[in-house]
């Protein structure tokens, strides 16, 4: 049995706001570099560089124009935002801060939705009004794409990723880096959630004894659990959340280290994909 092939078109958009009205967040540039490297790795699904768009300090109009132009005929969309954010007390909506343009310096989550029938959105921003992202010292970049991936290997991982997406119900997965009313913590090496997500996915990929070959959005949030960050005078807890919309399933976020795959099967009861080795 072979994996069913899908001629799936993907597109990813990484928005990282290093300097907006609430202040500089230079470290979130590392979120862009780390996420791009992750997506292009085997565990991230072997995205091509041309499938990934980056916007640094865009205006609201620039984001909307980019989504309209690049996601109209896409089967699967991936959007990540890293920067300042808050929950508006007047309407309870999550907002993310982009570059000020004519007094319009924030976006609500639905502004980041793409026309793609299946999409994953990651919001790494505070969810507390007027909170700022805290910064501690350290620096690290993930070098996941330094080793060239062979064409055969790339095809295998892309095929499995596409099969998982193509076989799922249409809908939207949203991962919030923190719970409502809490800050999202940033270090000099980037956001603690993005780094934690990549570290957990890397552990999953390197565990060759793991029978589970596909890690989805719910899985990785559960694996991360609560992120504990210690400061000199206090300790802070950040707990990510995931929301699944439109009767969809949790979409894959990481592919395991698979020497050989014969097929893939979707279990309707567990709403999970499993591989047939």
TAZI-V681853 format. One record per residue. N is the residue number from 1. RES is the residue in one small letter. OMEGA is omega in whole degrees, 0 to 359 (none if undefined). NEAR is the number of other C-alpha atoms within 8 Angstrom. D_LAST is the distance of its C-alpha to the last C-alpha in Angstrom with 1 decimal. Layout:
n = <N;N>
res = <RES;RES>
omega = <OMEGA;OMEGA>
near = <NEAR;NEAR>
d_last = <D_LAST;D_LAST>
//
This chain:
n = <1;2;3;4;5;6;7;8;9;10;11;12;13;14;15;16;17;18;19;20;21;22;23;24;25;26;27;28;29;30;31;32;33;34;35;36;37;38;39;40;41;42;43;44;45;46;47;48;49;50;51;52;53;54;55;56;57;58;59;60;61;62;63;64;65;66;67;68;69;70;71;72;73;74;75;76;77;78;79;80;81;82;83;84;85;86;87;88;89;90;91;92;93;94;95;96;97;98;99;100;101;102;103;104;105;106;107;108;109;110;111;112;113;114;115;116;117;118;119;120;121;122;123;124;125;126;127;128;129;130;131;132;133;134;135;136;137;138;139;140;141;142;143;144;145;146;147;148;149;150;151;152;153;154;155;156;157;158;159;160;161;162;163;164;165;166;167;168;169;170;171;172;173;174;175;176;177;178;179;180;181;182;183;184;185;186;187;188;189;190;191;192;193;194;195;196;197;198;199;200;201;202;203;204;205;206;207;208;209;210;211;212;213;214;215;216;217;218;219;220;221;222;223;224;225;226;227;228;229;230;231;232;233;234;235;236;237;238;239;240;241;242;243;244;245;246;247;248;249;250;251;252;253;254;255;256;257;258;259;260;261;262;263;264;265;266;267;268;269;270;271;272;273;274;275;276;277>
res = <x;x;x;x;x;x;x;x;x;x;x;x;x;x;x;x;x;x;x;x;x;x;x;x;x;x;x;x;x;x;x;x;x;x;x;x;x;x;x;x;x;x;x;x;x;x;x;x;x;x;x;x;x;x;x;x;x;x;x;x;x;x;x;x;x;x;x;x;x;x;x;x;x;x;x;x;x;x;x;x;x;x;x;x;x;x;x;x;x;x;x;x;x;x;x;x;x;x;x;x;x;x;x;x;x;x;x;x;x;x;x;x;x;x;x;x;x;x;x;x;x;x;x;x;x;x;x;x;x;x;x;x;x;x;x;x;x;x;x;x;x;x;x;x;x;x;x;x;x;x;x;x;x;x;x;x;x;x;x;x;x;x;x;x;x;x;x;x;x;x;x;x;x;x;x;x;x;x;x;x;x;x;x;x;x;x;x;x;x;x;x;x;x;x;x;x;x;x;x;x;x;x;x;x;x;x;x;x;x;x;x;x;x;x;x;x;x;x;x;x;x;x;x;x;x;x;x;x;x;x;x;x;x;x;x;x;x;x;x;x;x;x;x;x;x;x;x;x;x;x;x;x;x;x;x;x;x;x;x;x;x;x;x;x;x;x;x;x;x;x;x;x;x;x;x;x;x>
omega = <180;176;177;182;177;175;188;177;181;171;179;177;177;179;178;187;184;183;177;189;183;176;182;172;187;184;182;171;177;175;177;182;181;181;177;178;179;182;183;179;178;183;180;178;175;174;174;181;180;178;186;178;178;176;178;181;180;170;178;180;180;178;181;179;179;180;180;184;192;186;185;183;183;179;180;179;177;180;174;173;175;181;180;177;179;172;183;182;182;182;178;182;174;177;175;189;175;183;183;178;180;178;181;189;175;180;172;188;183;176;181;177;178;175;182;181;177;183;174;180;176;179;177;182;178;178;179;185;176;174;176;180;185;184;172;187;175;181;177;173;176;180;187;185;182;179;182;179;180;181;180;180;180;180;182;182;177;181;180;179;180;180;179;180;184;181;183;173;176;179;186;170;175;174;172;183;180;180;182;181;183;178;171;189;182;174;179;178;180;183;183;179;181;179;179;180;181;179;179;178;178;176;178;181;184;179;184;179;182;181;181;187;180;178;182;186;178;181;186;177;177;179;180;181;178;178;181;180;181;172;182;186;182;178;180;180;177;183;180;179;176;177;179;184;173;176;179;176;174;182;179;176;179;176;179;179;189;178;182;179;176;183;180;183;178;180;184;182;181;184;180;174;172;181;176;186;none>
near = <4;6;11;7;7;8;4;9;8;10;13;10;11;12;14;15;17;13;11;13;8;7;6;7;10;8;13;16;11;10;15;12;9;12;9;9;12;13;12;14;12;11;15;12;14;12;11;7;6;5;9;12;9;9;10;8;12;11;11;13;6;8;11;10;8;8;11;10;7;9;12;10;8;14;10;13;14;11;13;11;12;13;13;13;14;14;13;10;7;4;5;7;8;11;12;14;13;13;14;11;8;4;5;7;12;11;11;10;9;5;7;12;8;10;9;12;10;12;14;12;13;11;11;15;17;16;16;12;10;5;10;8;12;8;8;8;6;7;8;6;8;7;7;9;10;5;5;5;8;6;6;6;8;11;8;8;13;11;11;12;11;11;13;11;11;8;7;9;8;9;13;13;14;11;13;12;15;15;11;7;9;10;13;16;12;14;14;12;13;14;15;11;12;12;11;9;11;9;8;11;12;9;8;10;12;8;9;9;4;7;5;8;11;11;14;11;13;8;8;13;12;7;7;11;8;8;10;8;8;7;8;4;4;6;8;8;8;15;10;14;10;11;7;12;8;7;8;11;10;10;11;12;10;12;16;14;10;7;4;5;11;10;11;13;8;9;9;6;4;5;8;9;10;11;11;8;6>
d_last = <9.8;10.4;10.8;14.4;16.7;19.5;22.7;23.0;26.0;26.0;28.9;29.4;32.9;33.7;37.2;38.8;42.4;44.1;47.7;48.7;51.6;50.4;50.3;48.2;44.6;44.0;40.9;38.9;38.7;36.2;34.1;34.0;33.2;30.5;28.9;29.1;27.5;24.7;24.0;23.9;21.5;17.7;17.3;19.9;18.3;20.2;23.4;26.0;29.4;31.2;29.2;30.6;34.2;36.3;39.5;41.7;44.5;44.5;46.9;45.8;46.7;44.7;41.6;42.2;43.0;39.9;37.7;39.7;39.6;35.9;33.9;35.5;32.9;29.8;26.7;25.7;28.2;28.0;31.4;32.3;35.9;37.2;40.9;43.6;43.4;44.9;45.2;48.4;50.6;52.3;49.4;46.5;44.4;42.2;43.7;42.6;45.2;45.4;48.3;51.6;52.8;56.0;55.5;51.9;49.8;46.9;44.2;42.7;39.0;39.1;40.6;37.3;35.4;34.4;34.5;30.7;29.3;26.6;27.5;27.1;30.4;30.9;34.5;35.5;39.2;41.7;42.1;45.6;48.8;50.3;48.1;47.2;44.1;44.8;44.3;44.0;43.9;41.0;39.0;35.4;33.3;29.5;28.9;25.3;26.0;28.2;25.7;25.1;21.6;20.9;20.7;17.3;15.8;17.9;16.8;13.0;13.9;16.7;14.7;12.3;15.5;17.4;15.0;15.3;19.1;19.7;18.3;20.4;24.0;26.6;28.3;28.9;27.6;30.3;29.9;33.3;33.6;36.1;37.5;40.6;43.8;42.2;42.2;39.4;39.9;39.8;40.1;41.1;37.4;36.7;35.9;34.6;32.1;30.5;30.4;28.9;26.2;25.2;25.4;23.2;20.5;20.9;20.5;17.3;16.0;17.3;15.9;13.0;12.9;12.5;9.6;10.8;9.8;12.7;16.3;18.9;22.7;23.4;21.0;22.7;26.1;25.5;24.3;27.4;29.7;33.3;34.2;37.2;39.5;42.6;45.9;49.1;50.7;47.9;44.3;42.4;39.3;37.1;34.6;32.3;31.7;29.4;30.5;28.6;30.8;31.2;28.8;25.8;22.7;22.0;20.7;18.1;20.0;17.5;14.0;12.4;12.1;8.7;8.9;6.3;4.8;5.2;6.9;8.6;11.0;14.3;15.8;19.6;20.8;19.3;19.3;16.0;12.9;9.5;6.1;3.8;0.0>
//
